[in-house]
């Protein structure tokens, strides 16, 4: 629980700057409270009563934005759910509360038509938050034992999205709204981020803008930031106490930090504390997959040394100059060689690793040279097309034009 308290005057001042504190969390870009007649209008559309927690939220703000982490088990994966929006009437685009209610009513009518069952026209699940059309948060408004539960829905992505959820799925966040807000947390300290993109980035920018452009007092802004940072998960204390293995969510946050900071020593410490690194870490990706995908090669090597499982397709995640020692360790612990991995290593400027994988492919009976030429030429064509678009400004790319050009040169000069 937070020990920071705000005076009525501070609460009122924050309200004028679009900041509302609810259930120990910070809502920003907050709308005015929802008038009673609008709440009643929504209630009239529901099968049962709107949960008290949601009514209490709407009585403070009809909607706004959130900036926290949330991860839930979904269809065997550990999925990051984007709960960054609280819907409100009168919003345009994806935050429109009434628009999402009408969407749910249409789905219910279609389902009833398909089954021949009568349609009551009443909502059993009330959508009130999410992110664009990809993630949605619902309150159960159907009478019964599940009433009041907060449910997350996530859209499945096409099979080409490696390690992503590939079918629409639901997961219960909590039994009520206050519990759902408590599940919102920060995996990392937003004042000391380990990457260029992190939870807290949007809120901190919003508060800074309110200070710089709209006169929000600096001390009050700092107080809100301190309050907000109270949601940072504390995995260090249970690690020091030797109990981290009993707290899966905290253990996952600790491993997230170890990979994001490429900290081999922390990985070893986590292993010594009893973590076994089994199961998915992000989506369906194992911890080793995540480390390889982020080019956290020191952490990846430490994970392999600690006995972390290595997926058969682990080498497809390479996106940097992987050392041959790590490549050998991956091959020795379950990673299967492929011509695509040879091409990736060559493009990333890791020729020694590319040759190791080529040797392993040949040992597995693959006719490497013609397959390599075909895959290399396909990647070259893709990179060259991408480079043209990046240079003319029609496409953005994480490598930038220099990085893409470098990969093209690596592929052109590599020899088996």
Buried (B, 14 or more C-beta within 10 A) or exposed (E): EEEEEBEEEBBEBBBEBBBBBBBBBBBBBBBEBBEEEBBEBBBEBBBBEBBEBBBEBBEBBBBBBBBBBBBBBBBEBBBBBBBBBBBBBEBEEBBBBBBBBEBBBEEBEEEBEEEEEEEEEBBBBBBBBBBEEBBBBBBBBBEEEBBBBBBBBBBBBEEEEBBBBBEEBBBBBBBBBBBBBBBBBBBBEBEEBBEEEBBBBBBBEBBBEBBEEEEBEEEBBEBBBEBBBBBBBEBEEBBEEEEBBEBEBBBBBBBBBBBBBBBBEBBBBBBEBEBEBEBBBBBBBBBBBBBBBBBBBBBBBBBBBBEBBBBEBBBBBBBBBBBBEBBBBBBEBBBBBBBBBBBBBBBBBBBBBBBBBBBBBBEEEBEBEEBBEEBBEEBBEEBEEBBEBBEEEEEEEEBEBEEBBBBBEBBEEBEB
